[in-house]
Amino acid sequence: MEDDSIVIMLIQQYAAKFGITFSSKAMEDEATKQKAMQLMMEAVSGKRGPVTDEDLGI
């Protein structure tokens, strides 16, 4: 459950910063979920812009 709460907090921070989220399909596949989390962390920290479905290959 702790893992899910981390994901939720990250998504909330991302949505607060960008006002958007991306397709929930990203959370269905574990590898895509990990990539999405990494890209969201980079986006929240200012290292990149918003994450797109294209970034995730979905």
Stockholm file with secondary structure:
# STOCKHOLM 1.0

chainA/1-58         MEDDSIVIMLIQQYAAKFGITFSSKAMEDEATKQKAMQLMMEAVSGKRGPVTDEDLGI
#=GR chainA/1-58 SS CHHHHHHHHHHHHHHHHHSCCCCGGGGTSHHHHHHHHHHHHHHHTTSSCCCCHHHHTC
#=GC SS_cons        CHHHHHHHHHHHHHHHHHSCCCCGGGGTSHHHHHHHHHHHHHHHTTSSCCCCHHHHTC
//
